[in-house]
Every structure is written in C-alpha cells, then in structure tokens.
Amino acid sequence: MRLRFVHGWGFDASLWDDVRAALDGVSASIVDLGYFGDPVEPAQESGPFIAIGHSLGVLHLLADISPACTGLV
C-alpha cells in the first residue's frame, strides 16, 4: 500500500524524514505545502493509497480527497 504524507502549518516536508526512514522500503510520496520554499505536490499515481496528515495537512487532504484514498491517519 502506498502512503502519502502531508505536513502541517509551520513545517515542511522534512517533518516526515524520520518516519520515512523507519518505513524503509514502503512506497511513499511527500507533499510540501510551501511554507518555507516552493510547494511540491507529487503527481497523483494510480491505485489506492493511505493519506497521513499532520495538523493542517489533514485539512489539506480533506479539501481535495482522492477517490483512491482508502484511509486517512
């Protein structure tokens, strides 16, 4: 199962570095909302994924939830 991570307000994508390291080998994409640089929104891949959000990142996910999203943490 693929994972998609979104950080909250006042953070950047590096928030997820330790989590991703612990999940070595798991397919994951990281959204950077651009609070400290250019935003990065990875291309939508086909197939199901689980969305993982931190704080405002959850609202970002809910604002445009994909039908391929099978769960939200």
Sequence and secondary structure as in RCSB ss.txt:
>XXXX:A:sequence
MRLRFVHGWGFDASLWDDVRAALDGVSASIVDLGYFGDPVEPAQESGPFIAIGHSLGVLHLLADISPACTGLV
>XXXX:A:secstr
 EEEEE  TT  GGGGHHHHHHTTT  EEEEB  SSS  B     SS EEEEE THHHHHHHHT  TTEEEE 
